[in-house]
């Protein structure tokens, strides 16, 4: 099988160039994650979980100390640092490629200094005006997610006339701002922000048009893992209760295979093994053409 990257997958400077869609495992160092429910809130447990994800096939691990589920209360800066930095340091010391999931420049800077290789900011630098200069100074890759604000109460500003065009246009505007702030073009990743100010139909439509997002010219991260829209898809009928988050892993792996086939740079998932298999199958099919 060819070791050349897929022709439609944009490379990302500063990290390993995988010959397939990469698998980003999730470590939530929070007591209130929608998915993990505080199972890895302890530093030791979080580090062990990150190492387990790598053993099961994760190429990199995304460490976050603040829940972004709808209605979540923001933690203060000191608490986020206390949660995140020791886990980043512990995983990096074991040779793990670590991404830090934060909207705070101070947390990003400390995490990068502690061994993180990538900053994943769900606000795309909008939440903290210090974020872009801080990342630019380090030369680290930066994930720009489509974001319309914190999900407090109802789905914030989740109204679109044409969700694909609007998300692409808003991401392009945000990427331009990031580039103007000094982050190199080959170190920018884009993420459509599935579930953020979007309903199930919006999320599915975006997944059906990943080519439009790839048209932005940057590596694409798809983060669909266990999200509400998958629960809606799996429910027996529109009025039925969706299965709980931890019962959506097979559906997540299906999205991972589709995203890998479309050319995504990486998929962000909670349960790694099924997705690691899915992206390898997608790559094998591509290699057989």
C-alpha positions in Angstrom: 0.0 0.0 0.0 1.3 3.4 -0.9 2.7 5.5 1.9 1.9 8.8 0.1 -0.7 11.0 1.7 -4.1 11.1 -0.1 -4.1 13.7 -2.9 -7.1 15.5 -1.3 -5.7 15.6 2.2 -3.9 18.8 3.1 -0.7 18.3 5.1 -0.1 20.0 8.5 3.4 21.3 9.3 4.9 20.6 12.7 3.3 17.2 13.2 3.8 13.7 11.9 2.6 13.3 8.3 0.4 10.2 8.6 -0.5 8.5 5.3 -4.2 8.3 6.4 -6.7 10.2 8.5 -5.3 10.5 12.0 -7.1 9.5 15.1 -7.3 12.1 17.9 -8.3 10.5 21.2 -10.1 12.6 23.8 -9.1 13.0 27.5 -11.6 15.2 29.4 -10.1 16.2 32.7 -13.5 17.5 33.8 -16.2 16.5 36.3 -19.1 17.3 33.9 -18.3 16.1 30.4 -21.4 15.1 28.4 -19.5 11.9 27.4 -17.2 10.8 30.2 -19.0 12.2 33.3 -15.9 12.8 35.3 -14.3 9.3 34.9 -10.9 10.8 34.2 -11.0 13.9 36.5 -8.0 12.7 38.5 -4.6 13.4 37.0 -3.3 9.9 37.3 -6.5 8.4 35.8 -6.4 11.0 33.0 -2.8 10.1 32.1 -3.5 6.4 32.2 -6.5 6.9 30.0 -4.5 8.9 27.4 -1.9 6.1 27.3 -4.7 3.5 26.9 -6.1 5.5 23.9 -2.6 5.5 22.3 -2.3 1.7 22.9 -5.7 1.3 21.2 -4.7 3.2 18.1 -4.8 7.0 18.8 -2.2 9.0 16.9 -2.5 12.0 19.2 -4.5 12.8 22.3 -6.5 16.0 23.0 -6.5 17.1 26.6 -9.1 19.5 27.9 -10.1 20.8 31.3 -13.3 22.7 30.5 -16.6 21.2 29.3 -18.1 22.9 26.2 -21.4 21.0 26.5 -24.5 23.2 26.3 -25.1 25.1 29.5 -21.7 24.2 31.0 -20.3 26.8 33.5 -16.8 28.0 32.7 -14.1 27.1 35.1 -11.6 29.8 36.3 -8.1 30.0 34.8 -6.3 28.6 37.8 -8.5 25.5 37.9 -8.2 24.8 34.2 -4.4 25.1 34.5 -4.5 22.7 37.5 -6.5 20.2 35.5 -4.7 20.3 32.2 -1.0 21.0 32.6 0.0 17.9 34.7 -1.8 15.7 32.3 -0.2 17.2 29.3 3.2 17.0 30.9 2.7 13.4 31.9 1.6 12.2 28.5 4.2 14.2 26.6 6.9 12.7 28.8 5.7 9.3 27.6 6.2 10.3 24.0 2.5 11.0 23.2 1.7 13.7 20.7 -0.6 16.0 22.7 -3.2 18.6 21.7 -4.5 21.0 24.3 -8.2 21.8 24.1 -8.6 25.3 25.5 -10.0 28.7 24.8 -7.5 30.5 27.1 -4.1 31.8 25.9 -2.5 31.2 29.3 -3.5 27.5 29.3 -2.3 27.1 25.7 1.0 28.7 26.5 1.6 26.6 29.6 0.5 23.4 27.9 2.8 24.0 24.9 5.7 24.7 27.3 4.8 21.4 29.1 5.1 19.4 25.9 1.9 19.9 23.9 2.3 20.1 20.1 -1.1 21.5 19.0 -3.7 23.9 20.2 -7.4 23.1 19.7 -9.5 26.2 20.4 -13.2 25.7 19.9 -13.6 29.4 19.7 -11.0 29.8 17.0 -9.3 32.5 19.0 -12.4 34.5 19.5 -12.8 33.8 23.2 -9.4 35.2 24.2 -7.7 37.9 22.1 -4.3 36.9 23.5 -4.7 33.4 22.0 -3.5 34.0 18.4 -0.3 36.0 19.4 0.5 33.3 22.0 0.2 30.5 19.5 2.0 32.4 16.7 5.0 33.0 19.1 5.4 29.3 19.5 4.9 28.2 15.9 2.5 25.5 17.0 -0.4 24.3 14.8 -3.8 25.7 15.6 -7.3 24.4 15.2 -9.8 27.0 14.1 -13.4 25.7 14.8 -16.6 27.3 13.6 -18.0 29.1 16.6 -20.8 31.5 17.3 -20.5 31.8 21.0 -20.8 29.7 24.2 -23.7 27.3 24.2 -25.6 28.8 27.1 -29.2 27.8 27.3 -30.6 27.2 23.8 -28.6 26.4 20.7 -26.9 29.8 20.3 -27.4 31.5 16.9 -28.1 28.2 15.3 -30.1 29.7 12.4 -28.8 29.3 8.8 -30.2 29.9 5.4 -27.5 27.8 3.9 -25.4 26.1 6.6 -22.6 24.9 4.4 -22.0 28.3 2.7 -22.3 30.2 6.0 -20.0 27.9 7.9 -17.4 27.9 5.1 -17.6 31.7 4.8 -17.4 32.3 8.6 -14.5 29.9 8.8 -12.7 31.6 6.0 -13.1 34.9 7.8 -11.7 33.5 11.0 -8.8 31.8 9.2 -7.9 35.1 7.6 -7.8 36.7 11.0 -5.6 33.9 12.3 -3.2 34.2 9.4 -3.0 38.0 9.9 -2.2 37.3 13.5 1.0 35.5 12.5 0.1 31.8 12.4 1.6 30.2 9.3 -0.9 28.9 6.7 0.5 25.4 6.8 -0.1 25.2 10.6 -3.9 26.0 10.5 -6.5 23.3 10.8 -10.2 23.9 10.3 -13.1 22.3 12.1 -16.8 22.7 11.2 -17.9 22.7 14.8 -20.5 19.9 14.6 -23.0 20.4 17.4 -22.0 23.9 18.2 -24.9 26.2 17.3 -26.1 23.5 14.9 -29.0 21.0 15.0 -28.9 17.4 13.6 -29.8 18.5 10.1 -27.1 21.1 10.0 -24.5 18.5 11.2 -25.5 15.9 8.7 -25.5 18.5 5.9 -22.0 19.6 6.8 -20.8 16.0 6.8 -22.3 15.5 3.4 -20.3 18.5 2.1 -16.8 18.0 3.6 -15.4 18.8 0.2 -16.5 22.4 0.6 -14.6 22.6 3.9 -11.5 21.0 2.3 -11.8 23.7 -0.3 -10.6 26.2 2.3 -7.2 24.7 1.7 -6.3 23.6 5.2 -6.3 20.2 7.0 -9.7 19.3 8.3 -10.6 18.0 11.7 -14.0 16.3 12.2 -15.2 16.0 15.7 -18.5 14.0 15.7 -17.9 11.6 18.5 -21.0 10.7 20.6 -22.7 14.0 19.7 -26.4 14.7 19.9 -27.0 14.5 16.1 -25.8 10.8 16.2 -28.3 10.1 19.0 -31.1 11.6 16.8 -30.0 9.4 13.8 -30.0 6.3 16.0 -33.4 7.0 17.7 -36.2 4.7 16.5 -38.4 7.7 15.6 -38.2 11.5 16.0 -40.1 11.3 19.3 -38.0 8.5 20.8 -35.3 9.2 23.3 -31.9 9.0 21.7 -29.4 6.4 23.1 -27.0 7.7 25.7 -23.6 9.2 24.6 -21.6 6.1 25.3 -23.9 4.0 23.0 -23.0 6.1 20.0 -19.5 4.7 19.3 -20.4 2.5 16.3 -22.2 5.5 14.7 -19.1 7.6 15.5 -16.9 5.0 13.7 -19.1 5.2 10.7 -18.7 9.0 10.5 -14.9 8.5 11.0 -14.8 6.2 7.9 -16.8 8.7 5.9 -14.6 11.6 7.0 -11.4 9.7 6.3 -12.7 8.8 2.8 -13.6 12.4 2.2 -10.0 13.5 3.0 -10.1 14.7 6.7 -6.8 15.2 8.3 -8.0 13.8 11.6 -11.1 12.7 13.5 -11.6 13.4 17.2 -13.1 10.5 19.2 -13.7 9.2 22.7 -13.6 5.5 21.9 -10.5 4.9 19.7 -10.3 1.3 18.7 -13.3 1.1 16.3 -12.4 4.4 14.7 -8.7 3.4 14.3 -10.0 0.3 12.4 -12.4 2.4 10.4 -9.8 4.9 9.1 -7.4 2.1 8.2 -10.1 0.4 6.2 -10.8 3.7 4.4 -7.1 4.1 3.6 -6.9 0.5 2.3 -9.8 1.1 0.0 -8.2 4.3 -1.3 -4.9 2.4 -1.8 -6.7 -0.2 -3.9 -7.9 2.3 -6.5 
